[in-house]
Amino acid sequence: MKRKTFSAAVIALFTLLAVAMPSFAESNAISTMARILTELNHYPSAEQKATLAAISKDESNSDATRAIAEAIHNVEHAPKADDVAKLKIVSEIKSTTEEEKQLAEIVMNLNHSVSPETKKALEVLAK
C-alpha cells in the first residue's frame, strides 16, 4: 500500500514539474524581454540580441513569446513590417497570454525607445 502511495506521489510530482517548467521558462522569457525593452535605445545590443535569439529558438516557449523575441531582436529604431504583421496576429489569438499581448502591443508601437509610461508597465512585467 505504501509503495502505491509513494509511486502515485512521484508521478504527481513529475506531472506537476512537467506542467510548471514550461510556464516558468515562459514567465522568465517575458520578464527578460520586458527588461530588454526598458533598456532599448534604437536597437538591442549584441548581448541582448543573443538573449532574444535564445528565447526565440527555445521550443519550451509559446509561439507568441518566440515571435515577440524575434521581433525585438530585429528592431532597428522601429519594428520591421513583417514582425508587426506577426505581432498583430499574436495579439489577436485567444491562447496568447495578457503579458504576451501587452509586450506585442508595446513592440508594435515602438519608435526608437519606450516612453516613460510604457517603461513603468514594462517594469511590472520584468518582475
Secondary structure, 3 states (H helix, E strand, C coil): CHHHHHHHHHHHHHHHHHHHHHHHHHHHHHHHHHHHHHHCCCCCCHHHHHHHHHHHHCCCCCHHHHHHHHHHHCCCCCCCHHHHHHHHHHHHCCCCCHHHHHHHHHHHCCCCCCCHHHHHHHHHHCC
